[in-house]
């Protein structure tokens, strides 16, 4: 009887070890060239950063009310010490909550703000009309733009999203020649943005 108990325990244990071994291989393989998750518990968001983008720097935003982190293509275009091929996430505190009936006005206000923000990125800036979006369940807008920074033409998207207590900005931009190569990484990374 004791032998049967041992056998009946060993078989499931062996299966569990085999499954754990297979899981370890899957986890190791998923880390090879796959996304890495960036999480900020203060501003309550996470984002899966897809290669070739890598975390470059984190800093406080304007007047200490917010936060900024940049994910760059380390081999991408630069102008001086500024990475042009980058996705930047900003978060600032917001005291307002948004109700569904406020969305049209909110999106109109965000559209004006995004257009102003895009104009400040460089010179000879052209931007499209703001479009309504939802990212990670948050309402917002996106503005496509093209601008010149340090002699390089940069194209990209400026997102502004409003959550409970925070406004998030996601700016994905790349030197014109790098845009098509980086666009899939930008899209996957932006699509993975989640407030919590």
C-alpha positions in Angstrom: 0.0 0.0 0.0 2.8 2.4 0.8 4.4 1.7 -2.5 1.2 2.5 -4.3 0.9 5.8 -2.5 4.5 6.7 -3.5 3.9 5.8 -7.1 0.6 7.8 -7.2 2.5 10.8 -5.7 5.6 10.4 -7.9 3.7 10.3 -11.2 1.9 13.7 -10.8 5.1 15.2 -9.3 7.1 14.1 -12.3 4.4 15.5 -14.6 4.5 18.8 -12.7 8.3 18.9 -12.9 8.1 18.3 -16.7 5.5 21.0 -17.1 7.6 23.4 -15.0 10.6 22.6 -17.1 8.6 23.3 -20.3 7.3 26.5 -18.7 10.9 27.6 -17.8 11.9 27.1 -21.5 8.9 29.1 -22.7 9.7 31.9 -20.2 13.3 32.0 -21.3 12.4 32.0 -25.0 9.8 34.7 -24.6 12.6 36.9 -23.1 14.7 36.5 -26.2 13.8 39.5 -28.3 10.4 39.9 -26.9 8.8 42.8 -25.1 9.8 43.9 -21.6 7.2 45.3 -19.3 7.7 48.7 -17.7 5.6 49.5 -14.7 5.1 52.7 -12.7 3.3 52.3 -9.4 3.2 56.0 -8.6 1.4 57.0 -11.8 -0.4 53.6 -12.1 0.4 52.4 -15.6 2.3 49.6 -17.4 3.5 49.3 -20.9 5.1 46.4 -22.8 8.1 47.9 -24.6 8.8 46.1 -27.9 12.3 45.8 -29.5 14.3 47.6 -30.6 13.0 50.1 -28.1 14.8 50.2 -24.7 14.3 52.3 -21.6 16.6 55.3 -21.8 15.7 57.6 -19.0 13.1 58.6 -16.4 12.6 62.1 -15.1 10.2 64.3 -13.2 7.9 66.3 -15.4 7.0 70.0 -15.3 6.8 71.5 -11.8 7.2 68.2 -10.1 3.6 67.3 -10.9 4.4 64.5 -13.2 6.7 61.9 -14.6 8.4 61.1 -18.0 10.1 58.0 -19.3 11.6 57.6 -22.7 12.1 54.4 -24.7 14.5 54.8 -27.6 16.0 52.8 -30.4 19.7 52.8 -29.2 21.0 52.6 -32.8 18.5 55.1 -34.1 18.8 58.7 -35.3 19.9 61.4 -32.9 20.3 65.2 -32.9 23.0 66.1 -30.4 22.2 64.2 -27.2 18.5 63.9 -28.2 17.1 60.6 -29.5 14.8 61.2 -32.4 13.6 57.5 -32.7 11.7 57.3 -29.4 8.5 56.7 -27.6 8.0 59.0 -24.5 5.3 58.4 -21.9 4.4 61.3 -19.6 2.0 61.3 -16.7 0.6 64.2 -14.8 -1.8 64.4 -12.0 -5.3 65.6 -12.8 -8.0 66.5 -10.3 -10.9 65.9 -12.7 -12.8 62.8 -13.4 -14.4 62.5 -16.8 -18.0 61.5 -17.4 -19.3 60.2 -20.7 -21.2 63.5 -21.4 -18.0 65.4 -21.0 -16.0 63.4 -23.6 -16.8 65.6 -26.7 -15.5 68.8 -25.0 -12.6 66.9 -23.4 -11.5 65.5 -26.8 -11.8 69.0 -28.3 -9.6 70.5 -25.5 -7.1 67.6 -25.8 -7.0 68.1 -29.6 -6.0 71.8 -29.1 -3.4 70.9 -26.5 -1.9 68.1 -28.6 -1.6 70.4 -31.6 0.1 73.0 -29.5 2.5 70.3 -28.0 3.4 69.0 -31.5 4.1 72.5 -32.7 6.7 72.9 -29.9 8.6 69.8 -30.9 10.6 71.3 -33.8 10.3 73.7 -36.7 8.2 73.6 -39.8 5.7 71.4 -38.0 2.6 70.0 -39.8 -0.1 68.2 -37.9 -3.2 66.3 -38.9 -6.6 66.7 -37.3 -7.0 65.1 -33.9 -8.7 61.7 -34.0 -10.6 60.1 -31.1 -9.0 57.1 -29.7 -9.2 54.7 -26.7 -6.0 53.1 -25.4 -6.1 50.8 -22.4 -9.7 51.7 -21.9 -8.9 55.4 -21.6 -10.6 58.0 -23.8 -8.3 60.5 -25.7 -7.1 61.8 -29.0 -4.1 61.2 -31.3 -2.5 63.8 -33.6 -0.2 62.7 -36.5 2.6 65.1 -37.1 5.8 65.8 -39.1 8.4 68.3 -37.8 12.1 69.2 -38.2 14.5 68.6 -35.3 18.2 69.4 -35.7 17.9 69.2 -39.5 16.1 65.8 -39.5 12.5 65.4 -40.6 10.7 63.5 -37.8 7.2 62.0 -38.1 5.1 60.6 -35.4 2.0 60.5 -33.2 1.1 62.4 -30.1 -1.5 60.7 -27.9 -3.3 62.3 -24.9 -5.4 60.1 -22.7 -7.4 60.9 -19.6 -7.8 58.5 -16.7 -9.0 58.8 -13.1 -6.5 61.2 -11.5 -4.0 61.2 -14.4 -3.5 62.5 -17.9 -1.1 60.5 -20.0 0.8 61.5 -23.0 2.4 59.1 -25.4 4.6 60.5 -28.2 6.1 58.1 -30.7 8.4 59.7 -33.3 11.1 58.7 -35.6 13.4 60.2 -38.2 11.6 59.9 -41.6 13.9 57.1 -42.8 13.3 55.1 -39.6 9.6 55.5 -39.3 8.5 52.5 -41.4 11.0 50.2 -39.5 9.9 51.4 -36.0 6.2 51.8 -36.6 5.3 48.2 -35.7 7.2 48.5 -32.4 5.5 51.8 -31.7 2.0 50.4 -32.4 2.5 47.2 -30.3 4.0 49.2 -27.4 1.2 51.9 -27.5 -1.5 49.2 -27.8 -0.1 47.5 -24.6 -0.4 50.7 -22.4 -2.6 49.9 -19.4 -3.6 52.1 -16.5 -4.3 50.3 -13.2 
